[in-house]
Amino acid sequence: MTRDGQTSGEPDIEIGAAVRARKLRFRRKPKTKVEFEGRTRVRTDDGIEDVEIDSDSGSERRNLPEEVEPGVTYRNVEVGWAARARVVMPERLEGEEEENDE
């Protein structure tokens, strides 16, 4: 998926975590932030090329609001989180791969 939520193919790498709790209480409002950025290099028949990374992350929650309140006890909580990244190949390479698949 891209940062705007559009699917652009299967991710090259995906990591995630899941947690369950019978009771969960926060002393203060948590500060969370996830950022991805970067480039990498790939070897092609023409040499080594710089390519961009397309990435996103997201979570699914059960019995836990997006913004939690300090001092509130949340019960039977489940949270799943995943981060995905995909190498964005230059258009000319993608075109060559499609020709080879035919």
N, C-alpha and C positions, 0 to 999 in steps of 0.2 A: 504494500500500500504506500501511497505517497503521503506527504505531510497534509495534503488537503483531503485525504481519505479515499482517493481514487486508486483502484487496484491497477498495478502496472506489471503484474506477473508474480510468480512465486518468489518469496525472499530467498536470497542466497544463504542467509543466516538468520536464525530466530532464537532468542533466549527468553525465558519466562520464569515466573515463580507463582506459587499459589499458597495461600494461608487460610486457616480456619481458626475461629476462636469462639468459645462459649460465651465469654464476656470480654468486652473491650472498652476501656475508658481512657480518654486523653486528658492529661493535666492542663495542656495548653494546645492551642490550634497549631497543627503541624505545618511547617513550611516545606513544600515539595516543589521540585523542578527537575525536568528531564530535558536534556538537549542532545541533539546529534548533529554532527557536521563532519565533513571530511572528504578526502579524496584517497584514491589508492592507485596503484599502477598494475597493469596487466601485460603479459607477454603475448604478442601476436606474431604472425608471420612477418610483419613489417618492422618489428622491434618492440620496444617497451613503450606503452602509452599511458598517459594519465587519464583516469576516468572518475566520474563523480559517484557518490554514494547516495542512494535514495532511501530514506529511513523514516520510521515513525514508531510510536509506542502507544499503548492503550491499556485500560484496565476494565474489568467487569467486577461489579460489587453486588453482594446480596446482604441486605439488612444493614447497610452502611451508606449514608449519603455522600455525595461528592465533597461537600464541606461539612466536616464533623464539628461538633460543639464541645468545648471543654466541660468536663464534669458530667457529661451524659454517658450512661452505660448502654452500650449497644450489645445486643445478644444474638447468638447464632450467626456470627459474621463470617462471610467468605469473600476473599478478594483474589482475583487472578490478574496478573500483569504480564505483558509481553512486549518485547522490542524486536523489530524486524529491520533488516537492511538488505538492499539489493544493489549490485553494481550496475550502473547505467552505461552501457556500451555505446560508443559513438555510432551514429546512424549508418555509416558506411560498413561497419563491421556487422551490425544486425542484418543489413541487406545481404551481405555475403553469406551469413549463416542460413538465412531463409533459402537462398539459391541452392546451397549444399544439401538442404533437407529434401528438396524436390526430387 
